[in-house]
Amino acid sequence: MSATITSVDTTQPASAGRPLLLRRLVRPAAAALSGVLLYLSFPPRPLWWLALPAFALLGWTLRGRRPWAALGLGYLTGLGFLVPLLIWTGEEVGPVPWLALAAVEALFVAAACLGIALVSRLPVWPVWGAAVWIAGEAARARAPFGGFPWGKIAFGQADGFFLPLAAVGGTPLLSFAVVLCGFGLYETVRRLLVRRRTGELPLRAAAAALLCLLVPVVSGLAARPLVDDSAEDGTATVAAIQGNVPRLGFDFNAQRRAVLDNHAHRTEALADDVSAGKVPQPDFVLWPENSSDLDPYRNPDARLVIDDAVKAIGVPTVVGAVVTPETGKLRNTLIEWDPARGPVDTYDKRHVQPFGEYIPLRPLVRIFSSDVDRVRRDFGPGHKVGVFDLAGTKVGLVTCYEAAFDDAARDTVTHGAQLISVPSNNATFGRSEMTYQQLAMSRVRAVEHSRPVVVPVTSGVSAVIMPDGRIVRQTKMFTPDALVAEVPLRSSLTPATRLGVWPEAALLLLAAGALGTITLGAVRGRRQRNADQGAVDAG
């Protein structure tokens, strides 16, 4: 008896595993793509609506994922969003600080996405998922080092349909509506595809998905009457000075003096234009942040230059200066300069920028970048809300980076501001998208608090924004200019201003409740499994 042994080749072609590999890469690619779409929805592109497919895609990516998978997918989303959005942070110091910042901030997005994946097991999950996203934004706006709110979804919606909701519940509600609508879009499409595949469409689930899609849209329509640019307290004629900065060929001290001279000369040129009848006489003038990096309290030359320019225009002028006390930290200060009395009031920037105006953990950070020593002396924060009375107009002061923080603009309005000024210095960031991203924040703040917003910037883009978010005057970048415009003054308070942090707090409670429900269910499930296993072992 003989046996024939047949050799069977079980080797699979190398290409056989490729479809499986590609399938495994689909969700990571979708996660990164959703982040890129979020980036593309931000200024200077008017593509605000891309946030909706971005969150729809993110919803598909995260729904039902296990926690560790959701965390990794969320991190890819955060990188896809924040790496290109924050590229301007490396304009002068190279890629290491830029990539480090994006990597850290993406952790908050990853944590939010983990939470979204967990609550996606609940009924009406788009509501809970959108609330969890807002919890992530709230955390990122507060920590570490005072927070970094740049990249709030609301700040990409200055041209968007949902913008009026800023007047209802501020940036948290505006962001929530956009995220909810995107998740609702995904859930509606998913339900329709299930019906197409199975012929079944549970009425309650389908209605809930459709409501998640439509309620934000209807709410945006309903909030439109809150957007009003009428004058309640008359009007004021305001001038914003953009003196520009030198580009090359100046050492540090010479450049500081050149920046001051540029703003003084442009103010004097405006005075000549007023005398010639080319432009109306402004009621007050606004200079940018750091328009005088020379301390006018300690430098007689700088004081004289400012005084001459303010006397030439003949109206109160707000000057941005770096104040250098004998001891302690520097101050990023706005000075109210009266043409007859000189400096009469000050406001010190309250939200100073970590790693820009002060260096936390300096010895540790120096290991990674010697550029930290460019900031030789740290700036310290002020503690007083800034509202100047300029020729009878109450002007709220929100210096540059502060525009990203909800409390900064709101505090000035609750302290009586009829107009908001956002003096800024974006020269360090060149021709990057940063200045347009920041300008969009000011447009959102205008609608949120129903106030005109004036943005004087050293090198552009300076702008005059109406209470409805429209830009009525705007400069070009790196061009000396002066904007003169008549703006309506308003004193009524929007619901967002009155409610303050409560809309955000309510959304955080929604997120906490949903995550708590998931956690409680998991604990009960584990106990039940342990009990069942114990019964089996006993039997």
RASULTA-V641497 format. One line per field, one symbol per residue. ss: DSSP state (@ for helix, = for strand, . for the rest). burial: # if it has 16 or more other ideal C-beta (glycine too) atoms within 10 Angstrom, else .. A space follows every 10 residues. Layout:
BEGIN
ss: ???
burial: ???
END
This chain:
BEGIN
ss: .......... ...@@@@@@@ @@@@@@@@@@ @@@@@@@@@@ .........@ @@@@@@@@@@ @@....@@@@ @@@@@@@@@@ @@@@@.@@@@ ....@@@@@@ @@@@@@@@@@ @@@@@@@@@. ....@@@@@@ @@@@@@@@@@ .......... ..@@@@.... ..@@@@@@@@ @@@@@@@@@@ @@@@@@@@@@ @@@@@@@@.. ..@@@@@@@@ @@@@@@@@@@ @@.@@@.... ....====== ==........ .@@@@@@@@@ @@@@@@@@@@ @@@@@..... ...===.... .=.......@ @@@@@@@@@@ @@@...==== ===......= ========.. .=======.. ...=...=.. .@@@@@@@.@ @@@@....=. ......==== ..=====..@ @@@@.@@@@@ @@@@....== =..=..@@@. ...@@@@@@@ @@@@@@@@@. .====.=... ..===..... ====...... ========.. ....@@@@@. .@@@@@@@@@ @@@@@@@@@@ @@@@@@@@@@ @@@@@@@@.
burial: .......... .......... ......##.# ########## ###...##.# ########## ###.#...## ########## ########## ..#...#### ##..###### ########## ...####### ########.# #....##### ########## ########## ########## ########.# #......... .....#.##. ###..#..## ..#..####. #....##### #####..... ....###.## ####.##### #..#....#. .######### #######.#. .##.###.## ###.###### ####.....# #########. ..#.###### #########. ....#..... ##..#...## .#..####.# ..######## ######.### ####..#### #########. .######### ########## ########## #########. #.#.#.##.# #####.#### ...#.##.#. ..##.###.# #..##..#.. .......... .........
END
